[in-house]
Amino acid sequence: MNEWRVSSTLKFATDILSTKWTAILFTGADGRLVDLVIAALSQLNAGDNTRTDYLRILQLLMRNTGYLQHMYRVDDVCRHFVRILLDPDLQANTDQQLIREMNREFGISVENRPYAL
């Protein structure tokens, strides 16, 4: 998939997930979206704006869908959060701040989860 397609797809998902009224379109499909985000996070590095975009989609998914009721693959999500939080690369600062915001907003603590990285 070329960069333009990825950008427009991420923009579309961001727009739909931006409110509870439009996020309802993902009802029942939020697990698939989480799968896509997890796959993307495993392949993207610090400084890649696409990784930040996927984290923002995850944030919107948590905020505007029923994700927090079932927390599908939350251990995998937290594993990626820990990896990003421990990244010493200065380019990871934006992603690290976004993860801290999600931890505060949604109470998903990664500090108490023992993960082998």
C-alpha positions in Angstrom: 0.0 0.0 0.0 1.5 3.3 -0.9 2.0 6.2 1.5 -0.9 8.2 0.0 -3.3 5.4 0.6 -2.1 4.8 4.2 -2.5 8.6 4.9 -6.0 8.8 3.5 -7.0 5.6 5.2 -5.7 6.8 8.6 -7.4 10.2 8.0 -10.7 8.4 7.3 -10.5 6.3 10.4 -9.5 9.3 12.5 -12.5 11.3 11.2 -14.9 8.5 11.8 -13.6 7.8 15.3 -13.5 11.5 16.3 -17.0 11.5 17.8 -19.2 8.9 19.5 -21.9 9.5 16.9 -19.7 8.5 14.0 -17.6 5.9 15.9 -20.8 3.8 16.1 -20.0 2.8 12.5 -17.1 0.7 14.0 -19.4 -1.2 16.4 -18.5 -4.8 16.2 -15.4 -4.0 14.1 -13.3 -2.3 16.8 -11.5 -5.6 17.5 -10.3 -5.7 13.8 -9.2 -2.1 14.1 -7.2 -2.9 17.2 -5.6 -5.8 15.3 -4.5 -3.4 12.6 -3.1 -0.9 15.1 -1.1 -3.6 16.9 0.3 -4.9 13.6 1.3 -1.4 12.6 2.8 -0.5 15.9 5.0 -3.6 15.7 6.5 -2.4 12.4 6.9 1.4 13.0 9.7 3.2 14.7 10.2 6.5 16.6 9.9 9.5 14.4 7.5 7.9 12.0 4.4 10.1 11.9 2.4 7.1 10.9 3.1 5.5 14.3 1.7 8.6 16.0 -1.4 8.5 13.8 -2.0 4.8 14.8 -1.7 5.8 18.4 -4.2 8.6 17.9 -6.6 6.2 16.3 -6.2 3.9 19.3 -6.9 6.8 21.6 -10.1 7.7 19.7 -11.1 4.1 19.7 -10.8 4.0 23.5 -12.6 7.3 23.9 -15.5 6.9 21.5 -16.3 3.2 21.2 -17.0 0.3 23.7 -13.4 -0.8 23.6 -12.9 -0.2 27.3 -15.7 -2.6 28.2 -13.9 -5.6 26.6 -10.3 -4.3 26.3 -9.6 -6.6 23.4 -5.8 -7.5 23.3 -5.0 -5.0 26.0 -1.9 -6.9 27.0 -0.6 -6.6 23.4 -1.5 -2.9 23.4 0.3 -2.4 26.7 3.4 -4.3 25.5 3.7 -1.8 22.7 3.1 1.1 25.1 6.0 -0.2 27.3 8.3 -0.6 24.3 7.6 3.0 23.2 7.8 4.4 26.7 11.2 2.8 27.1 12.5 4.0 23.7 15.5 6.4 24.4 15.2 7.9 20.9 14.2 11.6 21.3 11.9 11.2 18.3 9.7 9.0 20.5 8.8 11.9 22.8 5.5 12.7 20.9 4.4 9.1 21.1 5.4 8.8 24.7 3.4 11.8 25.6 0.4 10.4 23.8 0.7 7.1 25.7 0.9 9.0 29.0 -2.3 10.9 28.1 -4.1 7.6 27.3 -2.9 6.1 30.6 -4.3 9.1 32.5 -7.5 9.3 30.6 -8.4 5.6 30.5 -6.6 4.3 33.5 -4.6 1.7 31.5 -1.5 1.4 33.6 1.5 -0.2 32.0 3.7 0.2 35.1 2.2 -2.8 36.9 2.4 -5.2 33.9 5.5 -7.4 33.8 6.4 -7.6 30.2 9.5 -9.1 28.7 10.5 -6.8 25.9 
